[in-house]
């Protein structure tokens, strides 16, 4: 690609006792006759820690060094002050984060990149899973994935599959296992990598997954190496415990539409899996709290049928009383235990789902966390599911961890119902409660978490520790837990002889794997405890996790890897950080920076527009003809979308602007504005040109249909390039663009200006203008389309989101390292925005505010890849299934 050939890519994984050590090696050559930039980018599991990186250019190696984040930052800022930067790791996708580094190499030069990362494979549904993202972006002469597994307990099954595997490629996956060793290899030839016989595109684009399990003759397995031990606990053949499960569900207005329908779909499937010995109930919270039943109900066939009927009739409206919903759920569980309505030996679980912020009742998140922790008092497990990008994920995570559970993000995609169901499946089969693994205190110094509220079928508990005497080679452990019928209690031992035998077999395995496993698990748990800690405790946890991260060379949220580049790159230094939950960063960034910005989004107009005089209209309903809206620099929130999805965000405090495109297929519907508090949503459906433009790499797309809804008024407005339809409840009224109409009703006013625009004003203050863009009817390519303008968007709430709505609040950015780009007139730069580092390009976009006909060129920084890193999440998160 572009004269750079990747001629070799190897992914080598060695797994020992569930701990995976992965090395990705990529070799490229510059086939051009001038210096070129070579990119190395790979996607890694979010659960992994990078431990090493180097690049070798013409025999000289440039290593990455891992430092404390502050020290790395100083080194990095020094490089920035010299005009050099390169951010290396950022979150991407649901399960991955992307590591990217680039370097300029001379003509005919070769470069080798080598990245190492490690992770502990978790057991789920009875299997360990290793996930490798495969995306070389070009055909690679020597492409290979090789996985070696060594498990002292013995391997019972081994699977390998890829989402991109065709029938042709199926035979290239080789897998064998025998005794304690397993091997997987995948080595497609150049021709097997092609999407078709003579194509130059690669079919290798997707997930490659290896799954396996081990032999279990005893409930647990102890391994001791060089002063460290690991204890794997996964008993089989236990009887399932009955469970008491409370679903606490957000049914506020923001859940309306696709979200609530997907939630209902998931709940109906979950009800099919609830066992007859289980007890359950539903709590719904919006402005009010409602329950299905007053107490926990046994899952008899009759009760399940009644529950299905209840779920089918759930609807969404109103505000978000999250505190009230959770407290009602806890009260019902408390009462059920006090009154002995549920079996004594049973697991009690609360699953809470929300898509927004608490905004009625108790809305202070710290108060809610304290109240919930006090009410649960360690007796039940709380799982918090955050639906979409509008949640305060940090709050949900702290509250779940504080109550022995975890938080999970549910992505608002077409498979959201499957994600919800998948999470339920993970926690639907508790086998033991109150599990404790006790180790001799006088022998062990540093121990990872050793008590667990629940043990679920198909999972595994892992505890690791360090001996006080590094020569110790034996250990005995007392295991306790409560099962369905009786208590589980036994002592397990590992003797010196077994340890010596195991150690002989490990001669060929990578380094001190148990020590590194212990360090990985310890750091992971310290970082988790740090989320809910404050003050001195937080400082101590931070210091401990940092010391281990530096000692074992892990890139964690407390450390950074500094990558030094060769002289031809001006000794440029890049920095690799471990991303934390993106939304936390976004909210922190957003609310910690005062000042305002004016936002308007414009789509670049590629057609000559006919009769578009007023682009800006004031709210002046005494007259039928619209007035021009004079632009002023006070903090008036102003946004618009017009033409081929092209957005401009003005940032007055910088006297500058940011712009981005959204390239999607005709028929796709994008969420532009979504305000859960006022109940206002705006979605737009894309149309394309009459036929594909053979000269264009990316086809034009425009908004051909807009849907504006106010849930509180039960009002919907559908606008196409031909018709305007108003729906109040079930009543519909239709107009065309040939009409001139002024319509006033409770809560809103609508004015249609014939063949020009319409103005919709809500009593809450927010106003929308839809402009009709008409083109010559016989134009061979283009067709009519719509523009959307938002006036007084400050009248919408702070929770407003969407492709446009998220920019109704202040945004700040920093520009570093301006350097020549591919177009001599348009330099590139690094932008830091929302704690992300993006490569941006200086350019111009049309602003039609002052001159509706020809527009004015506005300089702005263009963010590539559909606004990735600038918008919250990725642009596909904003695709919705219907206009309403």
Secondary structure by P-SEA (a helix, b strand, c coil): cccccccbbbbbbbbcccbbbbbbbbbbbcccccbbbbbbbbbbbccccccccccccccbbbbbbbccaaaaaaaaaaaaaacbbbbccccccccbbbbbbbbbbcccbbbbbbbbbbbbbbbcccbbbbbbbbbccccccccbbbbbbbbcccccbbbbbbccccccccccbbbbbcccbbbbbbbbccccccccccccccccbbbbbbbbbbbbcccbbbbbccccbbbbbbbccccbbbbbbbbbbbbccccccaaaaaaaaaaaaaaaaccccccccccccccbbbbcccccccccaaaaaaaaaaaaacccbbbbaaaaaaaaaaaaaaaaaaaccccccbbbbbbbbbccccccccccaaaaaaaaaaaacccbbbbbbbcccccaaaaaaaaaaaaccbbbbbccccaaaaaaaaaaaacccccccbbbbbccccccccccccccccccccbbbbbbbbbcccccccbbbbbbbccccbbbbbcccccaaaaaaaaaaacccccaaaaaaaaaaaaaaaaaaaaacccaaaaaaaaaaaaaaaaaccccccbbbbbbbccccccbbbbbbbcccaaaaaaaaaaaccbbbbbbbbccccccccccccccccccccccbbbbbbbbccccccccccccbbbbbbbcccccbbbbbbbbccccccccbbbccccbbbbbbbbbcccccccccbbbbcccbbbbbbccccbbbbbcccbbbbbcccbbbbbccccccccccccbbbbbccccbbbbbccccbbbbbbbbbccccccccccbbbbbbcccccccccccccccccccccccccccccccccccbbbbbbbccccccbbbbbbbbbccccccbbbbbbbbbbccccccccccccccccccccc
